[in-house]
Amino acid sequence: MQINKDTAMKLWDEKFGKETTAHDYKGREIRKAAYGQEGSRYAWNLDHIKPKSKGGTDRIDNLQIVHILTNQEKADSRIHR
């Protein structure tokens, strides 16, 4: 699976339905419209649950929606859903 905005929006719709605001596993608020917008306080992107550097894949079951800051903090460590 290619990771891009279409993939991200599909995963958002599967996880949050029609909601436009949600929270990641750290409790940070994210907004659907802020995908990839690093300057936004509600920015989010897709994170590999098991990092690719440790054998993870781009499969949808290895991706989670997280605030950009959460993703930066996690880096290459594995976080459980």
C-alpha positions as CSV (number, residue, x, y, z in Angstrom):
1,M,0.0,0.0,0.0
2,Q,1.3,3.4,-0.9
3,I,1.2,5.9,2.0
4,N,-0.3,9.2,0.7
5,K,-3.2,11.5,1.5
6,D,-5.7,9.1,0.0
7,T,-4.5,6.3,2.3
8,A,-4.5,8.6,5.3
9,M,-8.1,9.8,4.6
10,K,-9.3,6.2,4.1
11,L,-7.8,5.2,7.5
12,W,-9.3,8.3,9.1
13,D,-12.7,7.4,7.8
14,E,-12.4,3.8,9.0
15,K,-11.2,4.8,12.5
16,F,-13.2,8.0,13.1
17,G,-16.1,7.9,10.6
18,K,-17.5,11.4,9.9
19,E,-15.8,13.0,12.9
20,T,-13.6,16.0,11.9
21,T,-11.8,16.1,15.2
22,A,-10.2,13.3,17.2
23,H,-7.4,12.4,19.6
24,D,-4.4,10.2,19.1
25,Y,-3.3,7.6,21.6
26,K,-1.4,10.2,23.5
27,G,-4.5,12.4,23.8
28,R,-3.4,15.0,21.4
29,E,-6.1,16.7,19.4
30,I,-6.0,16.1,15.6
31,R,-8.2,17.4,12.9
32,K,-9.0,15.7,9.6
33,A,-8.3,18.8,7.6
34,A,-4.8,19.2,9.1
35,Y,-3.3,16.1,7.6
36,G,0.4,16.7,6.9
37,Q,0.3,20.4,7.9
38,E,3.3,20.6,10.1
39,G,2.6,24.2,11.1
40,S,-0.8,23.4,12.5
41,R,-1.3,22.5,16.2
42,Y,-3.7,19.8,15.0
43,A,-1.4,18.2,12.4
44,W,-1.3,14.5,12.0
45,N,0.2,11.8,9.8
46,L,0.4,8.1,9.6
47,D,2.8,6.2,11.8
48,H,4.2,2.7,11.4
49,I,3.3,0.7,14.5
50,K,6.3,-1.5,13.9
51,P,8.8,0.7,12.2
52,K,10.0,-0.2,8.7
53,S,13.5,-0.1,10.0
54,K,12.6,-3.0,12.3
55,G,10.7,-5.1,9.6
56,G,7.4,-3.3,9.6
57,T,5.3,-2.9,6.5
58,D,3.1,-0.3,4.9
59,R,0.1,-2.5,5.3
60,I,-2.9,-0.8,6.8
61,D,-2.8,-3.0,9.9
62,N,0.6,-1.6,10.7
63,L,-0.4,2.1,10.4
64,Q,-2.0,4.4,13.0
65,I,-3.1,8.0,13.0
66,V,-1.0,10.2,15.3
67,H,-0.3,13.8,15.9
68,I,2.9,14.9,14.2
69,L,4.5,15.6,17.6
70,T,3.6,12.1,18.8
71,N,5.2,10.6,15.7
72,Q,8.4,12.6,16.2
73,E,8.6,11.5,19.8
74,K,8.1,7.9,19.0
75,A,10.7,7.8,16.2
76,D,11.7,4.2,15.6
77,S,10.4,2.7,18.9
78,R,7.5,0.3,18.8
79,I,4.3,1.5,20.4
80,H,1.4,-0.7,20.9
81,R,-2.1,0.5,19.8
